[in-house]
Amino acid sequence: MLAWAMQLGYSVIPSSTKRENLASNLLAQTLRLTDDDMAQIAALERNGREVSPEGLAAQWD
């Protein structure tokens, strides 16, 4: 999503405390998506989650 937003000219402010995620965020600057990739991402539904984080993230109290 970072590469998609940057390719559209948006400013993005990613954040992470994990080194591997920081590196991945930086690599998004060099990723060039095809027109088809851009269209597929733009067509994703925006009013919901694509993945349920249950079991993927720590439970909050």
N, C-alpha and C positions, 0 to 999 in steps of 0.2 A: 504494500500500500504506500510505503514511503516513496518508492521509485515512481509509482503512478502519479502521486500528488506532485512530486518535483517535476516530472515530465510535463505536467499541465501548467507549470509555472507557480505553483503554490509554495509558500514558505512552510517548512515543517520543523517542529521542535521535538524530536524524539528524546526519550529519556530511558535510562536503564541503570541498574546497579551491577549488572552482570557483564563482565568483560566480553564474553562471546556475543552478547546482544549489542553491545556498543560497537564492536567490530562489524557486525552484520548491518547495523544502521549506517555506518560509514560507507560500506560497500554499495548501498542503495544509490549512492551518488553516481556510480559508474555503470549501473545497470540500465540498459536501453530496451524498453518494451516495444514489441511490434504493434502495428495498428490494431491487429486482431486481439492481442493481449490487452491493450488499452480499452477496446470496446467491451471485451468480456468483463473486465473489472468494473467499468462504468455501468454495466447492466446488472450488477449484483444488487439484490434488495438491500435497502439502507435502513429499514425499520426493524431490524432484529439481529440476533447473533447468528453467525454462520456455524459456530462451534459452541457447544455448552461447556463452560469451564469446570463443571462439576467433576471432581476427581483429578483435574489438572492443576488446580490451584488450592492453596491452603484455605480452609474454611474460616470465615470471620466469626467472631463471637457476636 
